[in-house]
Structure formats: structure tokens, C-alpha cells
Amino acid sequence: MFVKVCGLTTEEQIDWAVDLGYSAIGVVGTPRSKRHCEHSRARVLADYARGRITTFVVALDMAEVTDLVEHFDVVQLYQWVELPNLAFCSSSEPSPGQEYEYFFYDASAGSGNYSAFPDWVRELPGQVVLAGGLNAENVAGVIADHRPFGVDVSSSVESAPGVKSYESMKRFKQAVRAAD
Ligand SMILES: O=C(O)c1ccccc1NCC(=O)[C@H](O)[C@H](O)COP(=O)(O)O
């Protein structure tokens, strides 16, 4: 199963994600986030991770990360734009014609708040990833109920915004593996 860990801010955290077998990492480029990464630093992290793990740059809209798009594998936005490598995030059903590489059902945007996932996510085409308040305790139930392509986590695997915990990342990854 695809497993992304989001809001990384250091090379060490990238090494942890690779070692623990995560599929992808996210670097948050929007200045509206408490995990905001300066863009010069985001480019360094993208270079560091390239070829080892899939990289996502995360923002609320495209204008916030135009300068970063070419440095990352996937662009994760809470706005639909026509882009071949778009991860489209929403808590509403996408309209026909809104194409994406990934669809993230995400009502959280890094808040750590969990709310039940709607039934319609099971019917969506393509690579559907569930996000929002997932942790090592609830992720198995979510996977069993919705059988998504993947899951994404941030708040529950950190000790402070942008400060990831190796032990928590490990527990989350193990919980996903056990459920998959
Ligand atoms: O992480 C942020 O601060 C953030 C801010 C604005 C837009 C998106 C953001 N994060 C996106 C993610 O992919 C998170 O991993 C996802 O929302 C789940 O977060 P959490 O509920 O904290 O596990």
C-alpha cells in the first residue's frame, strides 16, 4: 500500500522515511502552514530525496509553489488545476473531467483532526489516498472499511509541527503493514 508522510523539514526525516519503507514524503510549501518550509530549503530537500522516495510539494493553491513544481515529483494542491502530476485534495467529490494522478480525500490539511471518510471515496477511479487525523491506532480500521490505494499522515507522527518522531513514524508504518 502507498504510504505518505507529510510535513518533513530535515534530511534526517527523509532518511527515516526511506528506511521505514514509506512510499512518499511531503514538503509543505504554503506559507499558511505551521510546517511551512522556506522554498530555498524545500529545493534542497527535494534534491536530497530525489530517486530515493517519491516527493510531493504541498500547498493550498498553485500560486504558492510555482517556483517549486519542477523540483518535485508530484504537486499536492487543495485546488484543481490541469497538471499531469497533480495530487488533488478535497473533501468533496471531484467533478467528471477533473483528472488527477492521485485524489486525496483530506478534510484536515495538516490539522490532525479525524472525521469519518464518506462512502463515495470507495467508488472513485484512480489512486485514492485517505488523509486526516490518521494514527497508528485508527489506520487499520480505515483501511479495512475503505480499501484505499494509500494513506497519508502528519500530525500523529510528530512531537511538534514539522518535528517528526522516528518511533511514531515506525509505529504508523507497522500498523499499515499489519492491516494491508
Ligand atoms: O501539513 C500541513 O500543515 C498542511 C497545511 C496546509 C495544507 C496541507 C497540509 N498538509 C497536507 C497533508 O498531506 C497532511 O499529511 C494531511 O492533511 C493529513 O494531516 P494530519 O491530519 O495532520 O495527519
PDBQT file of the ligand as one rigid body, heavy atoms in Angstrom, charges set to zero:
ROOT
HETATM    1  O1  LIG A 201       0.581  19.841   6.949  1.00  0.00    +0.000 OA
HETATM    2  C1  LIG A 201       0.179  21.000   6.852  1.00  0.00    +0.000 C 
HETATM    3  O2  LIG A 201       0.461  21.870   7.695  1.00  0.00    +0.000 OA
HETATM    4  C2  LIG A 201      -0.696  21.406   5.699  1.00  0.00    +0.000 A 
HETATM    5  C3  LIG A 201      -1.077  22.732   5.572  1.00  0.00    +0.000 A 
HETATM    6  C4  LIG A 201      -1.868  23.133   4.511  1.00  0.00    +0.000 A 
HETATM    7  C5  LIG A 201      -2.272  22.217   3.572  1.00  0.00    +0.000 A 
HETATM    8  C6  LIG A 201      -1.903  20.880   3.703  1.00  0.00    +0.000 A 
HETATM    9  C7  LIG A 201      -1.124  20.458   4.755  1.00  0.00    +0.000 A 
HETATM   10  N1  LIG A 201      -0.779  19.117   4.903  1.00  0.00    +0.000 N 
HETATM   11  C8  LIG A 201      -1.179  18.137   3.948  1.00  0.00    +0.000 C 
HETATM   12  C9  LIG A 201      -1.012  16.716   4.221  1.00  0.00    +0.000 C 
HETATM   13  O3  LIG A 201      -0.779  15.968   3.276  1.00  0.00    +0.000 OA
HETATM   14  C10 LIG A 201      -1.269  16.100   5.581  1.00  0.00    +0.000 C 
HETATM   15  O4  LIG A 201      -0.469  14.983   5.729  1.00  0.00    +0.000 OA
HETATM   16  C11 LIG A 201      -2.731  15.656   5.658  1.00  0.00    +0.000 C 
HETATM   17  O5  LIG A 201      -3.540  16.786   5.653  1.00  0.00    +0.000 OA
HETATM   18  C12 LIG A 201      -3.011  14.870   6.956  1.00  0.00    +0.000 C 
HETATM   19  O6  LIG A 201      -2.643  15.638   8.062  1.00  0.00    +0.000 OA
HETATM   20  P1  LIG A 201      -2.920  15.108   9.539  1.00  0.00    +0.000 P 
HETATM   21  O7  LIG A 201      -4.379  15.187   9.776  1.00  0.00    +0.000 OA
HETATM   22  O8  LIG A 201      -2.140  16.034  10.378  1.00  0.00    +0.000 OA
HETATM   23  O9  LIG A 201      -2.387  13.684   9.616  1.00  0.00    +0.000 OA
ENDROOT
TORSDOF 0
